[in-house]
Amino acid sequence: MMKPPAPDFDDSAPWGRYAPTAWQRGLMAASHRVPAPLSRLVVAFRRPIKYGVHHPLDVTVWGLKLRLLPRGNTSEVKLLFAPQLFDREEFALLADHLRPGGVFVDVGANAGAYTLWARRCVGDGGRVLAVEPDPEMRRRLEFNLRSNGIGNVEVCPVALSDRDGEGEVLSNPRQRGQNTLADDEAARAGGPRVAQRVKLLPLSDLLAQRGVVQVDALKIDIEGHEPPVLTHFFAHAPRGLWPALAITEYKPSTAALIEELFTSRGYRRVLANRGNLAFRLEAMR
């Protein structure tokens, strides 16, 4: 049986309009209590909601008011049904590293899980740049920022690359977490996509335009396009702008190159799992 498409995201109604019913709250509460060793139980708890609800759901996660879709985007599904299991090691690293007043850059912000978590760490006096080229995902992220009165997150409508110009991002309407640049090999092999013209910009240029002079932590998850972005950044950014902590998506095809890019510049790998790699700058900045 074909799975239903993702519901539309309504950013016109105020948060609370799509409050879960009692039975939905019960299933989500049970799912939120599942420990990591029993994570497969989450699938059973979420199934009636994931495939039976055809609208967004307004929930509270990490003390934040969020509107999330029950399917069509892995990050939103994780936030909705298992926030306690979502990139636990990575979020622990950020919580240990980021301090009030710090600066975090989220490249490939998607629905904003890392953006919102980092915002909790850096507080009102900190600064977060959320880089997201997909206008649909920006719309969802901006709604959740408005719903919580968050003003120190800057949503950047560009795609990072190793050049300045224009390009195409290919979006998968059934899985918004798989957006890729059209010139990537993964994009050409990824099945039906919707093409969107976007502004391309190197990371060093974006930071200069935004007046960022220090990056305490960086997360970059852009579906295999990390190597050209990071190669250009390290070649052109002053050492003082290099992130003290960097979290990058793990892909077997790019892992060795990512490792070399960081370790050859004084970083030490502090995390490696099925989803991500993380590196801490050990040498003097």
C-alpha positions in Angstrom: 0.0 0.0 0.0 1.3 3.4 -0.9 2.1 5.6 2.0 0.1 8.9 2.1 1.9 12.1 1.2 3.0 14.6 3.8 0.3 17.0 5.0 0.4 20.7 4.1 2.1 22.9 6.7 -0.2 25.7 7.9 1.8 28.7 9.0 -1.3 31.0 9.2 -3.1 29.5 12.2 -1.6 30.3 15.6 0.2 27.6 17.5 -2.3 25.5 19.4 -4.8 25.2 16.5 -3.5 21.6 15.8 -3.3 20.3 19.4 -3.1 16.5 19.6 -6.2 14.6 20.8 -6.1 12.7 24.0 -5.2 9.4 22.3 -2.5 11.0 20.2 -1.0 12.6 23.3 -1.0 9.2 25.0 0.9 7.5 22.2 3.4 10.3 22.0 4.0 10.3 25.7 4.6 6.6 25.7 7.0 7.1 22.7 8.9 9.8 24.6 9.6 7.4 27.4 11.2 4.7 25.3 14.9 4.2 26.2 17.6 3.9 23.6 17.9 0.0 24.0 14.2 -0.3 23.1 14.1 2.3 20.3 12.3 0.0 17.9 9.2 0.4 20.1 9.0 4.0 18.8 7.9 2.7 15.4 4.9 0.9 16.9 3.8 3.9 19.0 4.1 6.4 16.2 2.5 4.3 13.4 -1.2 5.2 14.0 -0.3 8.9 14.1 2.3 9.0 11.4 0.0 7.4 8.7 -3.4 8.3 10.2 -3.1 12.0 10.8 -3.4 14.4 7.9 -2.5 17.7 9.4 0.4 19.2 11.4 0.6 18.7 15.2 1.3 21.4 17.8 3.5 20.0 20.6 5.9 21.1 23.2 9.5 19.8 22.8 12.4 21.0 25.0 10.1 23.6 26.4 9.4 25.1 23.0 6.1 25.4 21.1 6.6 23.5 17.8 4.4 22.7 14.9 5.6 19.5 13.2 4.4 17.2 10.4 3.9 13.6 11.3 5.6 12.4 8.1 7.6 13.6 5.1 10.7 14.8 7.0 12.8 12.6 9.2 13.9 15.4 11.5 10.3 16.5 12.3 9.3 12.8 12.8 12.1 12.4 15.3 11.2 15.6 17.2 7.6 14.6 17.3 7.9 11.0 18.4 11.4 10.5 20.0 13.2 13.8 21.0 14.9 11.9 23.8 16.7 9.8 21.2 17.4 12.5 18.6 21.2 12.8 18.1 21.8 12.4 21.8 25.6 12.4 21.6 25.7 15.3 19.3 23.4 17.4 21.4 25.4 16.5 24.6 28.6 17.8 22.8 26.8 21.1 22.0 25.5 21.4 25.5 28.9 20.9 26.9 30.6 23.2 24.5 28.3 26.1 23.8 28.0 28.9 26.5 25.6 31.8 26.9 26.6 34.5 24.3 28.1 31.9 22.0 27.8 31.6 18.2 26.5 28.6 16.4 26.2 28.0 12.6 23.7 25.4 11.4 24.3 24.5 7.7 21.4 22.6 6.4 19.0 23.7 9.2 16.0 21.7 7.9 13.2 22.0 10.5 15.7 23.5 13.0 16.4 20.8 15.5 20.0 21.8 15.9 19.2 25.5 15.6 16.6 25.3 18.4 18.9 23.2 20.7 21.8 25.5 20.2 19.6 28.5 20.8 18.8 27.1 24.2 22.6 26.8 24.9 23.6 30.3 23.8 20.6 32.1 25.2 19.3 35.5 24.4 22.8 37.0 24.2 24.0 34.4 21.7 23.7 34.2 18.0 22.6 31.4 15.7 22.8 31.3 11.9 20.4 28.8 10.3 21.3 28.2 6.7 18.5 26.6 4.7 17.9 27.1 0.9 14.6 25.3 0.8 11.8 27.9 1.1 9.3 25.3 2.4 11.7 24.3 5.3 12.4 27.9 6.0 8.7 28.6 6.3 8.3 25.8 8.9 11.4 26.9 10.9 10.4 30.6 10.8 6.9 29.7 12.1 8.4 27.9 15.1 10.8 30.7 15.8 7.9 33.2 15.8 5.8 31.0 18.0 8.5 31.1 20.7 9.4 34.8 20.3 13.0 33.9 19.3 14.7 36.8 17.7 18.4 36.0 17.7 18.3 33.2 15.0 19.1 34.5 11.6 17.6 32.3 8.8 19.9 32.5 5.8 18.1 31.7 2.4 21.2 30.4 0.6 22.9 27.1 -0.3 26.5 26.8 0.7 29.0 25.7 -2.0 32.5 26.4 -3.1 31.5 29.3 -5.4 29.4 32.4 -5.5 26.5 32.2 -8.0 23.3 30.4 -8.6 22.3 26.8 -8.7 19.5 24.3 -8.3 18.4 22.5 -5.2 16.4 19.3 -5.9 13.8 18.8 -3.2 12.0 15.5 -2.5 8.4 16.4 -1.5 8.1 13.0 0.3 11.3 13.5 2.3 12.4 17.1 2.8 15.6 15.9 4.6 17.1 14.7 1.3 17.4 18.0 -0.6 20.6 18.1 -2.7 22.3 20.4 -5.1 21.6 19.5 -8.7 25.2 19.1 -9.6 25.8 16.4 -6.9 26.1 12.8 -8.0 23.6 11.8 -5.2 21.0 14.2 -6.7 21.2 12.7 -10.1 20.6 9.2 -8.7 17.9 10.2 -6.2 14.7 9.8 -8.1 12.0 12.3 -8.8 12.8 15.8 -7.4 11.4 19.3 -7.6 14.1 21.8 -8.8 14.4 25.2 -7.2 16.8 28.0 -8.1 18.9 29.1 -5.2 21.7 31.5 -4.4 25.0 29.8 -3.9 27.6 31.2 -1.5 30.8 30.0 0.2 30.7 29.7 4.0 33.5 32.3 4.4 31.5 34.8 2.3 28.3 34.2 4.3 30.1 34.8 7.6 31.7 37.9 6.3 28.4 39.3 5.1 26.8 38.6 8.4 29.6 40.1 10.4 30.5 36.8 12.2 34.1 36.9 13.6 34.0 33.8 15.7 32.2 30.4 15.4 32.0 28.4 18.6 30.3 25.4 16.9 29.3 24.4 13.4 26.9 21.7 12.2 26.9 20.9 8.5 24.5 18.3 7.0 24.0 18.9 3.3 23.7 15.5 1.8 27.2 14.8 0.6 28.2 18.4 -0.4 30.2 19.0 2.8 33.7 18.4 1.2 33.6 21.2 -1.3 32.1 23.6 1.2 34.7 22.8 3.9 37.6 22.7 1.5 36.8 26.2 0.2 36.2 27.4 3.8 39.5 26.2 5.2 41.4 27.6 2.2 39.9 31.1 2.5 38.8 31.7 6.1 41.2 33.1 8.7 42.2 30.6 11.3 40.4 32.6 14.0 37.1 31.9 12.2 37.5 28.2 12.2 34.8 26.5 14.4 36.0 25.2 17.8 33.7 22.3 17.4 32.3 20.9 14.1 29.6 18.3 13.6 29.3 16.9 10.1 27.1 14.3 8.5 28.7 10.8 8.1 28.6 9.3 4.6 30.9 6.4 3.7 31.7 8.1 0.4 33.0 11.3 2.0 34.1 10.2 5.5 37.8 9.8 4.7 38.0 13.2 3.0 36.1 14.9 5.9 38.5 13.2 8.4 41.5 14.5 6.5 40.1 18.0 6.1 39.8 18.4 9.9 42.6 16.3 11.4 45.2 17.9 9.0 44.3 21.3 10.5 44.6 20.5 14.2 41.2 19.0 14.9 40.7 15.8 16.9 37.8 13.5 16.1 35.6 13.3 19.3 32.6 11.4 17.9 31.8 8.9 15.2 28.5 7.1 14.8 26.2 6.0 12.1 24.9 9.5 11.5 27.6 12.0 12.2 31.3 12.8 12.8 32.4 15.5 15.3 35.8 17.2 15.6 37.2 19.6 18.2 40.0 22.1 17.4 42.9 21.1 19.7 45.6 23.5 18.4 45.7 27.1 19.5 43.3 29.3 17.6 
